Amino acid sequence: MNIKNRWLIALSAVGIHISIGSVYAWSVFTKPLEAAYHWSLSSISWTFSIAILFLGLSAAFLGHFVEKYGPKASGTLCAFLFGIGMFGAGFATSIESLPVLYISYGMLGGIGLGVGYITPVSTLIKWFPDRRGFATGLAIMGFGFASMVSSPIINKLIGTVGISSTFYILAAVYFVIIFLSSQYLEVPPQGYMPKGVQQSLQQGKKVLKKDLAQLTANEAIKTKRFWALWVMFFINITCGIAILAVASPMGQELAGMSIAGAAALVGIMGIFNGFGRIAWASVSDRIGRPNVYTLFFAIQMAAFFALPHLHKPIAFSIIVCIIMSCYGGGFASIPAYIGDIFGTKQLGAIHGYMLTAWSAAGVAGPIFVSWIRETTGSYQGTLTVFSLLFIVSLVISFAIRYDIHKIKLANRNFNENNSI
């Protein structure tokens, strides 16, 4: 039997994620759209919000599609939906219609984002049973770094061929990349194990930890563990998105940063967001996902308490970048965490349900930080509230560890009794 190269599978996953991750470059279109069509900033921003909303919702609803029809079919669906969404955005701008832009880029493109996001992740975990965190971190790093790659290209295209033509060109390019990448994706054979890993296992040099359980998506969402993970994921994203939304004005207000310095910080944050995904996910392979999540919350609890008292730009920037690495690491580590405690039977569907936390946080984060800022008159109150939220997350992280320990103990007792 001819088994595909798992590193080419990983490369295909990166191809999909680096394409759909271009959604994070949406802000590049903002000023050109304002200037060309005199649309308000808020109405243009709604396009991005709708896309992220539909990303989370479609990931939840189409997770079962991924499991039933496989990564090739779901990746192909992503190529068509995301491609049509981008093409429709070109048509919308050519007829100067905001509603068409919302339907095409926001809804259709957003659904393509959702199915495209979960497709390679659930597949990679099955190809890398020995390095789950690294594998998912690699793909999701592509999503995080996509804006760095696509932003200058989009900016150059808008200046050269105009807004509508830019959307048409991107539609064609992303369709080809996602479609071709999807054709190589495939679920490995049952019980697949890489040759080198198999030899290490036989020689006793390596031990693979068994999954806590093998649950379906509908079984998983009935457990306390799922909702504990959902709340932790939601808080991590809410606070991270909030910082992303106000990093520039916050840096100017609290640390006395210049406008140029604050803008530079936003760019550096993107680098830490991207590298944090592969770095923390790789660390999770060594020390375990529960330990990594406890570290995330302990670090960020201290960081958010410290931020209001850091009035030097360098110290402020260092702490914000550490927060961003934890933000990105949370995205990359969650699929492997899901696999560890729920198994890989319907990992794509469970991951899809988990991503509804992203939709909720995408709406809640920016609104929450703006409301507290307006209510208290300062970002200090916002940061204090966020640090308190991380105390809640830290407590939940210990609670889920206790729950996992109880289940492992019960499984061990069951196995011992059956072997007698």
DRENDO-1510 file (C-alpha; in Angstrom, 1 decimal, always signed):
<recs>
REC; n; res; u; v; w
REC; 1; MET; +0.0; +0.0; +0.0 .
REC; 2; ASN; +1.4; +3.4; -1.1 .
REC; 3; ILE; +1.2; +5.7; +2.0 .
REC; 4; LYS; +1.6; +9.5; +1.4 .
REC; 5; ASN; +4.4; +11.6; +2.8 .
REC; 6; ARG; +3.2; +13.1; +6.0 .
REC; 7; TRP; +5.4; +16.2; +5.6 .
REC; 8; LEU; +3.8; +16.9; +2.2 .
REC; 9; ILE; +0.5; +16.5; +4.0 .
REC; 10; ALA; +1.7; +19.2; +6.4 .
REC; 11; LEU; +2.8; +21.4; +3.6 .
REC; 12; SER; -0.6; +21.1; +2.0 .
REC; 13; ALA; -2.2; +22.1; +5.3 .
REC; 14; VAL; +0.0; +25.2; +5.5 .
REC; 15; GLY; -1.0; +26.0; +1.9 .
REC; 16; ILE; -4.7; +26.1; +2.9 .
REC; 17; HIS; -4.1; +28.0; +6.1 .
REC; 18; ILE; -1.8; +30.7; +4.6 .
REC; 19; SER; -4.5; +31.3; +2.0 .
REC; 20; ILE; -7.6; +31.6; +4.3 .
REC; 21; GLY; -5.5; +33.4; +6.9 .
REC; 22; SER; -5.4; +36.4; +4.5 .
REC; 23; VAL; -8.7; +37.4; +6.2 .
REC; 24; TYR; -6.5; +39.0; +8.9 .
REC; 25; ALA; -5.2; +41.4; +6.2 .
REC; 26; TRP; -8.7; +42.8; +5.7 .
REC; 27; SER; -7.7; +46.1; +7.3 .
REC; 28; VAL; -5.5; +46.8; +4.2 .
REC; 29; PHE; -8.8; +47.3; +2.2 .
REC; 30; THR; -10.3; +49.7; +4.7 .
REC; 31; LYS; -8.8; +53.0; +3.6 .
REC; 32; PRO; -9.0; +52.3; -0.1 .
REC; 33; LEU; -12.7; +51.3; +0.3 .
REC; 34; GLU; -13.4; +54.5; +2.3 .
REC; 35; ALA; -11.7; +56.7; -0.3 .
REC; 36; ALA; -13.3; +55.0; -3.3 .
REC; 37; TYR; -16.9; +54.5; -2.1 .
REC; 38; HIS; -17.2; +56.8; +0.9 .
REC; 39; TRP; -18.4; +53.9; +3.1 .
REC; 40; SER; -18.0; +54.4; +6.8 .
REC; 41; LEU; -15.2; +52.7; +8.8 .
REC; 42; SER; -17.7; +50.8; +10.9 .
REC; 43; SER; -19.7; +49.5; +7.9 .
REC; 44; ILE; -16.5; +48.3; +6.2 .
REC; 45; SER; -15.3; +46.6; +9.5 .
REC; 46; TRP; -18.6; +44.7; +9.7 .
REC; 47; THR; -17.4; +42.7; +6.7 .
REC; 48; PHE; -14.5; +41.2; +8.8 .
REC; 49; SER; -16.8; +40.7; +11.8 .
REC; 50; ILE; -19.3; +38.7; +9.7 .
REC; 51; ALA; -16.5; +36.6; +8.2 .
REC; 52; ILE; -15.2; +35.6; +11.7 .
REC; 53; LEU; -18.7; +35.0; +12.9 .
REC; 54; PHE; -19.4; +32.6; +10.1 .
REC; 55; LEU; -16.0; +31.0; +10.5 .
REC; 56; GLY; -17.0; +29.8; +14.0 .
REC; 57; LEU; -20.5; +28.9; +13.1 .
REC; 58; SER; -19.6; +27.0; +9.9 .
REC; 59; ALA; -16.8; +25.2; +11.7 .
REC; 60; ALA; -19.4; +23.9; +14.2 .
REC; 61; PHE; -21.9; +22.8; +11.6 .
REC; 62; LEU; -19.5; +21.5; +9.0 .
REC; 63; GLY; -17.3; +19.5; +11.4 .
REC; 64; HIS; -19.4; +16.5; +10.7 .
REC; 65; PHE; -19.1; +17.0; +7.0 .
REC; 66; VAL; -15.3; +16.9; +7.3 .
REC; 67; GLU; -15.5; +13.6; +9.3 .
REC; 68; LYS; -18.0; +12.0; +6.9 .
REC; 69; TYR; -16.5; +13.0; +3.5 .
REC; 70; GLY; -12.8; +13.4; +4.3 .
REC; 71; PRO; -10.3; +16.2; +4.0 .
REC; 72; LYS; -10.1; +16.2; +0.2 .
REC; 73; ALA; -13.8; +16.9; -0.2 .
REC; 74; SER; -14.0; +19.4; +2.6 .
REC; 75; GLY; -10.8; +21.2; +1.4 .
REC; 76; THR; -12.3; +21.4; -2.1 .
REC; 77; LEU; -15.5; +22.8; -0.7 .
REC; 78; CYS; -13.3; +25.5; +1.1 .
REC; 79; ALA; -11.6; +26.3; -2.2 .
REC; 80; PHE; -15.0; +27.0; -4.0 .
REC; 81; LEU; -16.6; +28.9; -1.1 .
REC; 82; PHE; -13.6; +31.1; -0.3 .
REC; 83; GLY; -12.9; +31.6; -4.0 .
REC; 84; ILE; -16.5; +32.6; -4.8 .
REC; 85; GLY; -16.5; +34.8; -1.7 .
REC; 86; MET; -13.4; +36.7; -2.9 .
REC; 87; PHE; -14.8; +36.9; -6.4 .
REC; 88; GLY; -18.1; +38.1; -5.1 .
REC; 89; ALA; -16.3; +40.8; -3.1 .
REC; 90; GLY; -14.8; +42.0; -6.4 .
REC; 91; PHE; -18.3; +42.1; -8.0 .
REC; 92; ALA; -19.7; +43.9; -4.9 .
REC; 93; THR; -17.1; +46.6; -5.1 .
REC; 94; SER; -17.6; +47.0; -8.9 .
REC; 95; ILE; -21.3; +47.7; -8.3 .
REC; 96; GLU; -20.6; +49.6; -5.0 .
REC; 97; SER; -22.9; +47.3; -2.9 .
REC; 98; LEU; -22.2; +46.8; +0.8 .
REC; 99; PRO; -24.9; +44.1; +1.2 .
REC; 100; VAL; -23.4; +42.0; -1.6 .
REC; 101; LEU; -19.9; +42.5; +0.1 .
REC; 102; TYR; -21.4; +41.2; +3.3 .
REC; 103; ILE; -23.0; +38.2; +1.6 .
REC; 104; SER; -20.0; +37.3; -0.5 .
REC; 105; TYR; -16.9; +38.0; +1.5 .
REC; 106; GLY; -18.6; +37.9; +4.9 .
REC; 107; MET; -21.0; +34.9; +4.7 .
REC; 108; LEU; -19.7; +32.7; +1.8 .
REC; 109; GLY; -16.1; +33.5; +2.4 .
REC; 110; GLY; -16.6; +33.1; +6.2 .
REC; 111; ILE; -18.1; +29.6; +5.7 .
REC; 112; GLY; -15.1; +28.7; +3.5 .
REC; 113; LEU; -12.9; +29.9; +6.3 .
REC; 114; GLY; -14.6; +27.7; +8.8 .
REC; 115; VAL; -14.4; +24.5; +6.9 .
REC; 116; GLY; -10.9; +25.3; +5.6 .
REC; 117; TYR; -9.7; +25.9; +9.1 .
REC; 118; ILE; -10.7; +22.6; +10.6 .
REC; 119; THR; -10.0; +20.4; +7.6 .
REC; 120; PRO; -6.2; +20.2; +7.7 .
REC; 121; VAL; -5.9; +20.3; +11.5 .
REC; 122; SER; -7.9; +17.2; +12.2 .
REC; 123; THR; -6.1; +15.4; +9.4 .
REC; 124; LEU; -2.6; +16.4; +10.6 .
REC; 125; ILE; -3.2; +15.1; +14.1 .
REC; 126; LYS; -3.8; +11.6; +12.7 .
REC; 127; TRP; -0.6; +11.8; +10.6 .
REC; 128; PHE; +1.5; +13.0; +13.5 .
REC; 129; PRO; +0.5; +10.8; +16.5 .
REC; 130; ASP; +4.0; +11.4; +18.0 .
REC; 131; ARG; +4.0; +15.2; +17.5 .
REC; 132; ARG; +0.4; +16.4; +17.6 .
REC; 133; GLY; +1.2; +19.9; +19.0 .
REC; 134; PHE; +4.0; +20.6; +16.5 .
REC; 135; ALA; +1.9; +19.4; +13.5 .
REC; 136; THR; -1.2; +21.5; +14.4 .
REC; 137; GLY; +1.1; +24.4; +15.4 .
REC; 138; LEU; +2.7; +24.3; +12.0 .
REC; 139; ALA; -0.6; +24.7; +10.1 .
REC; 140; ILE; -2.1; +27.2; +12.4 .
REC; 141; MET; +1.1; +29.2; +12.4 .
REC; 142; GLY; +0.5; +29.6; +8.6 .
REC; 143; PHE; -2.9; +31.2; +9.5 .
REC; 144; GLY; -1.2; +33.5; +11.9 .
REC; 145; PHE; +1.5; +34.6; +9.6 .
REC; 146; ALA; -0.7; +34.9; +6.5 .
REC; 147; SER; -1.4; +38.7; +7.0 .
REC; 148; MET; +2.3; +39.4; +7.0 .
REC; 149; VAL; +2.6; +37.7; +3.6 .
REC; 150; SER; -0.6; +38.9; +2.0 .
REC; 151; SER; -0.8; +42.5; +3.3 .
REC; 152; PRO; +2.0; +44.0; +1.2 .
REC; 153; ILE; +0.9; +42.0; -1.9 .
REC; 154; ILE; -2.7; +43.2; -1.5 .
REC; 155; ASN; -1.5; +46.8; -1.0 .
REC; 156; LYS; +0.6; +46.7; -4.1 .
REC; 157; LEU; -2.2; +45.1; -6.2 .
REC; 158; ILE; -4.8; +47.8; -5.1 .
REC; 159; GLY; -2.4; +50.5; -6.1 .
REC; 160; THR; -1.7; +48.8; -9.5 .
REC; 161; VAL; -4.9; +47.3; -10.7 .
REC; 162; GLY; -7.6; +48.7; -8.3 .
REC; 163; ILE; -9.8; +47.2; -5.6 .
REC; 164; SER; -12.2; +45.1; -7.7 .
REC; 165; SER; -9.4; +43.5; -9.8 .
REC; 166; THR; -7.4; +42.8; -6.7 .
REC; 167; PHE; -10.3; +40.7; -5.3 .
REC; 168; TYR; -10.6; +38.9; -8.7 .
REC; 169; ILE; -6.9; +38.1; -8.7 .
REC; 170; LEU; -6.8; +36.9; -5.1 .
REC; 171; ALA; -9.9; +34.8; -5.8 .
REC; 172; ALA; -8.1; +33.0; -8.6 .
REC; 173; VAL; -4.8; +32.5; -6.7 .
REC; 174; TYR; -6.4; +31.4; -3.5 .
REC; 175; PHE; -8.7; +29.0; -5.3 .
REC; 176; VAL; -5.8; +27.3; -7.1 .
REC; 177; ILE; -3.6; +27.0; -3.9 .
REC; 178; ILE; -6.4; +25.7; -1.7 .
REC; 179; PHE; -7.8; +23.3; -4.4 .
REC; 180; LEU; -4.4; +21.8; -5.2 .
REC; 181; SER; -3.4; +21.5; -1.6 .
REC; 182; SER; -6.7; +19.7; -0.8 .
REC; 183; GLN; -6.1; +17.1; -3.5 .
REC; 184; TYR; -3.1; +15.7; -1.5 .
REC; 185; LEU; -4.9; +15.6; +1.8 .
REC; 186; GLU; -5.9; +12.2; +3.0 .
REC; 187; VAL; -6.6; +10.4; +6.3 .
REC; 188; PRO; -3.8; +7.9; +7.1 .
REC; 189; PRO; -4.6; +4.2; +7.3 .
REC; 190; GLN; -6.2; +2.9; +10.5 .
REC; 191; GLY; -3.5; +2.5; +13.2 .
REC; 192; TYR; -0.9; +4.4; +11.2 .
REC; 193; MET; +2.4; +5.0; +12.8 .
REC; 194; PRO; +5.5; +6.5; +11.2 .
REC; 195; LYS; +8.3; +4.0; +10.6 .
REC; 196; GLY; +10.9; +5.7; +12.9 .
REC; 197; VAL; +8.4; +6.1; +15.6 .
REC; 198; GLN; +7.2; +2.5; +15.3 .
REC; 199; GLN; +10.8; +1.2; +15.7 .
REC; 200; SER; +11.3; +3.5; +18.8 .
REC; 201; LEU; +8.2; +2.1; +20.3 .
REC; 202; GLN; +9.2; -1.5; +19.7 .
REC; 203; GLN; +12.7; -0.8; +21.2 .
REC; 204; GLY; +11.1; +0.9; +24.2 .
REC; 205; LYS; +12.8; +4.2; +23.4 .
REC; 206; LYS; +9.5; +6.1; +23.0 .
REC; 207; VAL; +6.2; +5.7; +24.7 .
REC; 208; LEU; +3.0; +7.3; +23.3 .
REC; 209; LYS; +0.4; +8.4; +25.7 .
REC; 210; LYS; -3.0; +6.9; +25.1 .
REC; 211; ASP; -6.0; +9.2; +24.5 .
REC; 212; LEU; -8.2; +9.6; +27.5 .
REC; 213; ALA; -11.3; +8.4; +25.6 .
REC; 214; GLN; -12.6; +8.0; +22.0 .
REC; 215; LEU; -15.8; +10.0; +21.9 .
REC; 216; THR; -18.1; +11.3; +19.2 .
REC; 217; ALA; -18.7; +15.1; +18.9 .
REC; 218; ASN; -22.2; +14.8; +20.4 .
REC; 219; GLU; -20.8; +12.7; +23.3 .
REC; 220; ALA; -17.9; +15.2; +23.9 .
REC; 221; ILE; -20.2; +18.2; +24.3 .
REC; 222; LYS; -22.1; +16.5; +27.1 .
REC; 223; THR; -18.9; +16.3; +29.2 .
REC; 224; LYS; -17.7; +18.9; +31.8 .
REC; 225; ARG; -14.3; +18.7; +30.2 .
REC; 226; PHE; -15.5; +20.1; +26.9 .
REC; 227; TRP; -17.2; +23.2; +28.5 .
REC; 228; ALA; -14.2; +23.7; +30.7 .
REC; 229; LEU; -12.0; +23.8; +27.6 .
REC; 230; TRP; -14.5; +26.1; +25.8 .
REC; 231; VAL; -14.5; +28.7; +28.7 .
REC; 232; MET; -10.6; +28.6; +28.9 .
REC; 233; PHE; -10.4; +29.0; +25.1 .
REC; 234; PHE; -13.0; +31.8; +25.1 .
REC; 235; ILE; -11.2; +33.8; +27.8 .
REC; 236; ASN; -7.8; +33.4; +26.1 .
REC; 237; ILE; -9.2; +34.6; +22.8 .
REC; 238; THR; -11.4; +37.4; +24.2 .
REC; 239; CYS; -8.4; +39.0; +26.1 .
REC; 240; GLY; -6.1; +38.5; +23.1 .
REC; 241; ILE; -8.4; +40.0; +20.6 .
REC; 242; ALA; -9.1; +42.9; +22.9 .
REC; 243; ILE; -5.4; +43.7; +23.1 .
REC; 244; LEU; -5.0; +43.4; +19.4 .
REC; 245; ALA; -7.9; +45.8; +18.9 .
REC; 246; VAL; -6.5; +48.6; +21.2 .
REC; 247; ALA; -2.8; +47.9; +21.3 .
REC; 248; SER; -1.8; +51.2; +19.6 .
REC; 249; PRO; -3.9; +53.6; +21.7 .
REC; 250; MET; -3.2; +51.7; +24.9 .
REC; 251; GLY; +0.5; +51.9; +24.3 .
REC; 252; GLN; +0.3; +55.6; +23.7 .
REC; 253; GLU; -1.9; +56.2; +26.8 .
REC; 254; LEU; -0.2; +53.9; +29.3 .
REC; 255; ALA; +3.5; +53.8; +28.2 .
REC; 256; GLY; +3.7; +57.2; +26.4 .
REC; 257; MET; +4.6; +55.5; +23.1 .
REC; 258; SER; +4.7; +57.6; +19.9 .
REC; 259; ILE; +2.2; +57.0; +17.1 .
REC; 260; ALA; +5.0; +55.4; +15.0 .
REC; 261; GLY; +6.3; +53.3; +18.0 .
REC; 262; ALA; +2.8; +52.0; +18.7 .
REC; 263; ALA; +2.3; +51.1; +15.0 .
REC; 264; ALA; +5.6; +49.2; +15.0 .
REC; 265; LEU; +4.5; +47.4; +18.2 .
REC; 266; VAL; +1.4; +46.2; +16.3 .
REC; 267; GLY; +3.6; +44.7; +13.6 .
REC; 268; ILE; +5.9; +43.0; +16.1 .
REC; 269; MET; +2.8; +41.6; +17.9 .
REC; 270; GLY; +1.9; +39.7; +14.7 .
REC; 271; ILE; +5.3; +38.0; +14.7 .
REC; 272; PHE; +4.9; +36.8; +18.3 .
REC; 273; ASN; +1.3; +35.7; +17.5 .
REC; 274; GLY; +2.6; +33.6; +14.7 .
REC; 275; PHE; +5.8; +32.2; +16.3 .
REC; 276; GLY; +3.9; +31.6; +19.5 .
REC; 277; ARG; +1.7; +29.1; +17.7 .
REC; 278; ILE; +4.5; +26.7; +16.7 .
REC; 279; ALA; +6.6; +27.3; +19.8 .
REC; 280; TRP; +3.9; +26.7; +22.4 .
REC; 281; ALA; +2.4; +23.8; +20.5 .
REC; 282; SER; +5.8; +22.1; +20.3 .
REC; 283; VAL; +6.4; +22.7; +24.0 .
REC; 284; SER; +3.0; +21.1; +24.7 .
REC; 285; ASP; +4.3; +17.9; +23.1 .
REC; 286; ARG; +7.0; +17.7; +25.8 .
REC; 287; ILE; +5.3; +18.9; +28.9 .
REC; 288; GLY; +1.6; +18.1; +28.1 .
REC; 289; ARG; -1.3; +20.2; +27.0 .
REC; 290; PRO; -2.7; +20.7; +30.6 .
REC; 291; ASN; +0.6; +22.1; +31.8 .
REC; 292; VAL; +0.8; +24.5; +28.8 .
REC; 293; TYR; -2.7; +25.9; +29.4 .
REC; 294; THR; -2.0; +26.4; +33.1 .
REC; 295; LEU; +1.2; +28.2; +32.1 .
REC; 296; PHE; -0.7; +30.4; +29.7 .
REC; 297; PHE; -3.1; +31.6; +32.4 .
REC; 298; ALA; -0.5; +32.0; +35.1 .
REC; 299; ILE; +1.7; +34.1; +32.7 .
REC; 300; GLN; -1.1; +36.2; +31.4 .
REC; 301; MET; -2.7; +36.8; +34.9 .
REC; 302; ALA; +0.7; +38.3; +36.0 .
REC; 303; ALA; +1.1; +40.2; +32.7 .
REC; 304; PHE; -2.3; +41.9; +32.7 .
REC; 305; PHE; -1.8; +42.9; +36.4 .
REC; 306; ALA; +1.6; +44.4; +35.5 .
REC; 307; LEU; +0.7; +46.2; +32.3 .
REC; 308; PRO; -1.0; +49.3; +33.9 .
REC; 309; HIS; +2.2; +49.9; +35.9 .
REC; 310; LEU; +4.6; +49.7; +33.0 .
REC; 311; HIS; +5.3; +53.2; +31.8 .
REC; 312; LYS; +8.4; +52.4; +29.8 .
REC; 313; PRO; +7.7; +51.6; +26.1 .
REC; 314; ILE; +10.2; +48.7; +26.0 .
REC; 315; ALA; +8.9; +46.9; +29.1 .
REC; 316; PHE; +5.3; +47.5; +28.0 .
REC; 317; SER; +6.1; +46.0; +24.5 .
REC; 318; ILE; +7.8; +43.0; +25.9 .
REC; 319; ILE; +4.8; +42.1; +28.1 .
REC; 320; VAL; +2.4; +42.7; +25.3 .
REC; 321; CYS; +4.4; +40.4; +23.0 .
REC; 322; ILE; +4.5; +37.6; +25.6 .
REC; 323; ILE; +0.6; +37.9; +25.9 .
REC; 324; MET; +0.4; +37.6; +22.1 .
REC; 325; SER; +2.6; +34.5; +22.1 .
REC; 326; CYS; +0.1; +32.9; +24.6 .
REC; 327; TYR; -2.8; +34.1; +22.5 .
REC; 328; GLY; -1.4; +32.4; +19.4 .
REC; 329; GLY; -0.3; +29.3; +21.4 .
REC; 330; GLY; -3.9; +28.8; +22.6 .
REC; 331; PHE; -5.1; +28.4; +19.0 .
REC; 332; ALA; -2.4; +26.0; +18.1 .
REC; 333; SER; -2.6; +23.8; +21.3 .
REC; 334; ILE; -6.3; +23.4; +21.5 .
REC; 335; PRO; -6.7; +20.7; +18.7 .
REC; 336; ALA; -4.1; +18.5; +20.2 .
REC; 337; TYR; -5.7; +19.0; +23.7 .
REC; 338; ILE; -9.0; +17.9; +22.2 .
REC; 339; GLY; -7.3; +14.8; +20.7 .
REC; 340; ASP; -5.7; +13.9; +24.0 .
REC; 341; ILE; -9.0; +13.9; +26.0 .
REC; 342; PHE; -11.6; +13.1; +23.4 .
REC; 343; GLY; -9.7; +11.0; +20.9 .
REC; 344; THR; -9.5; +11.3; +17.1 .
REC; 345; LYS; -12.7; +9.5; +16.2 .
REC; 346; GLN; -14.5; +12.8; +15.4 .
REC; 347; LEU; -11.8; +15.4; +16.2 .
REC; 348; GLY; -12.7; +17.7; +13.3 .
REC; 349; ALA; -16.3; +17.9; +14.5 .
REC; 350; ILE; -15.3; +18.5; +18.1 .
REC; 351; HIS; -12.8; +21.1; +17.0 .
REC; 352; GLY; -15.6; +22.8; +15.0 .
REC; 353; TYR; -17.8; +23.0; +18.1 .
REC; 354; MET; -14.9; +24.4; +20.1 .
REC; 355; LEU; -14.3; +27.2; +17.5 .
REC; 356; THR; -17.7; +28.7; +18.4 .
REC; 357; ALA; -15.7; +30.3; +21.3 .
REC; 358; TRP; -13.8; +32.2; +18.6 .
REC; 359; SER; -17.0; +33.6; +17.1 .
REC; 360; ALA; -18.2; +34.6; +20.6 .
REC; 361; ALA; -14.9; +36.1; +21.6 .
REC; 362; GLY; -14.5; +38.0; +18.2 .
REC; 363; VAL; -17.7; +39.9; +19.1 .
REC; 364; ALA; -17.2; +40.1; +22.9 .
REC; 365; GLY; -13.5; +41.2; +23.1 .
REC; 366; PRO; -13.5; +44.5; +21.2 .
REC; 367; ILE; -16.9; +45.5; +22.6 .
REC; 368; PHE; -15.9; +44.6; +26.2 .
REC; 369; VAL; -12.7; +46.5; +26.1 .
REC; 370; SER; -14.3; +49.6; +24.6 .
REC; 371; TRP; -17.2; +49.5; +27.1 .
REC; 372; ILE; -14.8; +49.3; +30.1 .
REC; 373; ARG; -12.6; +52.0; +28.7 .
REC; 374; GLU; -15.6; +54.4; +28.3 .
REC; 375; THR; -17.0; +53.5; +31.7 .
REC; 376; THR; -13.8; +53.8; +33.7 .
REC; 377; GLY; -12.1; +56.4; +31.5 .
REC; 378; SER; -8.9; +54.4; +31.5 .
REC; 379; TYR; -7.4; +51.2; +30.1 .
REC; 380; GLN; -6.2; +50.3; +33.6 .
REC; 381; GLY; -9.7; +49.1; +34.6 .
REC; 382; THR; -9.8; +46.9; +31.5 .
REC; 383; LEU; -6.5; +45.2; +32.2 .
REC; 384; THR; -7.5; +44.5; +35.8 .
REC; 385; VAL; -10.7; +42.9; +34.7 .
REC; 386; PHE; -8.8; +40.7; +32.2 .
REC; 387; SER; -6.3; +39.6; +34.9 .
REC; 388; LEU; -9.3; +38.6; +37.0 .
REC; 389; LEU; -10.7; +36.6; +34.1 .
REC; 390; PHE; -7.3; +34.7; +33.9 .
REC; 391; ILE; -7.6; +33.8; +37.5 .
REC; 392; VAL; -10.9; +32.1; +36.6 .
REC; 393; SER; -9.2; +30.4; +33.7 .
REC; 394; LEU; -6.3; +29.3; +36.0 .
REC; 395; VAL; -8.8; +27.7; +38.4 .
REC; 396; ILE; -10.6; +25.9; +35.6 .
REC; 397; SER; -7.3; +24.6; +34.2 .
REC; 398; PHE; -6.6; +22.9; +37.6 .
REC; 399; ALA; -10.2; +21.6; +37.7 .
REC; 400; ILE; -9.9; +20.0; +34.3 .
REC; 401; ARG; -6.6; +18.4; +35.3 .
REC; 402; TYR; -8.3; +16.9; +38.4 .
REC; 403; ASP; -11.1; +15.6; +36.2 .
REC; 404; ILE; -8.5; +14.0; +33.8 .
REC; 405; HIS; -6.7; +12.5; +36.7 .
REC; 406; LYS; -9.9; +10.9; +38.1 .
REC; 407; ILE; -10.8; +9.4; +34.7 .
REC; 408; LYS; -7.2; +8.0; +34.2 .
REC; 409; LEU; -7.4; +6.5; +37.7 .
REC; 410; ALA; -10.8; +4.9; +36.9 .
REC; 411; ASN; -9.5; +3.5; +33.6 .
REC; 412; ARG; -6.5; +2.1; +35.3 .
REC; 413; ASN; -8.6; +0.4; +38.0 .
REC; 414; PHE; -11.0; -1.0; +35.3 .
REC; 415; ASN; -8.0; -2.4; +33.3 .
REC; 416; GLU; -6.5; -4.0; +36.5 .
REC; 417; ASN; -9.8; -5.6; +37.5 .
REC; 418; ASN; -10.3; -7.0; +34.0 .
REC; 419; SER; -6.8; -8.5; +33.9 .
REC; 420; ILE; -7.3; -10.4; +37.1 .
</recs>
